[in-house]
Structures are given as structure tokens and as C-alpha cells.
């Protein structure tokens, strides 16, 4: 089946640093990818929609300057958490919409811990 | 805004007992999807229901979509320890679309 890979799967960083998370569709093209955030024992909350070749659209309450999204190719979207703070610690999950079929596949998630 | 509510929040069952989680949307859905997330893992797609009143089965799992397309249920018969995890329902925002609104999830624990 289709695979969406996220890297890194976990990362620990110091407060004030920036962290980049990659989301790759390994065997299909994805014009659209979605970024979710999940706090412990909570549901997934959509942060933004990443569109290849154009600007991402952010959900209400999500700071676009804080969470930079780049979707430079049909198989890669990146989420950069800038100037990370402890409250940014979370599980970040991407999903990729398979172009042409509408199937949605989730990545394995990236667990960010900011010290 | 659109809400997807899920109950119960948590259920602890004895192995072999049945389990059901219920999902209710504040709006009519074009489809509903179910995901399973193992502890420490990521959501894995289980199924999508599209038709009003649709019932689909996957081995011991039975999924149902309500007639009004606003509610759904997942029933597991004779739970096993491998069923442990959080089960989420999700529906598209608005009547159609690929942005999903997730329910809060139901955590299932199975005692052997």
C-alpha cells in the first residue's frame, strides 16, 4: 500500500531553536498534504493544508510565522517549528492526499519535545 | 463550527467481550472514516462509509453509518488484546472535502 514517511520520528531540541519535519509520499504524488497536531491522549487537530507550488492555508489560531510550511514538490512537504518553546512539544502528523484517487494516507508522526 | 463527538472516551473490557464506540456529527456527512491508533503509533485508516445506512464488516469489526448520515458506530466482537488502541472517527469538514474533523477518540483497553 501507499506509504507516507515522516522524518524525524522523534526530536528533542532546546527552547528557541527551530525544527524541521519532513513528510514524504514514497510511491505516489500528493498535490495536497495536511499537517495535524496531537497532544497526549487527545484527538488530531488540523493545523494547515499544504499545497504544492502555493502557500499553505492555516487553520484559525495557528500562527503561520511559527509553523512554516513548504510544499516544494509533489512528494514532499516540510513543517518548520520556528523558535520552539516547551508548549510546542507535541506529536505532529502529516497526511497526504493521493493525486487522482482522493485516498488519504497518514505518516508515522513526529514527536517533538522542546526542553 | 462543525463538531464530531465520540463516546465513550475510554473503555476497559475483558478479553472476549464486545466493544462499541459511537460517533455523532453536528452536520450531515458525505462520508465517515474510522482510524485506529495504537499506543505510541500513528492513525491507521480502517474504513470509509459513504452510503446512508451502510454496514461494512472487517472480520470482527462491524461499521455502521446512520440513515441520516450524522452518526456512525464501530463494534468489535470478542475483543482481543491486539484490539488495544484508540479508535477515531472522522468526517470531512463541510459536506465534502479532504480536511477531516476528528472525534475525540475512544481508548480501548483489553484485559487478558
Interface residues (C-beta under 8 A of the other chain):
Chain A: X32 X34 X41 X42 X43 X44 X45 X46 X49 X93 X97 X102 X104 X105 X106 X107 X108 X109
Chain B: X33 X35 X41 X42 X43 X44 X45 X88 X90 X98 X99 X100 X101 X102 X103 X104 X105 X107
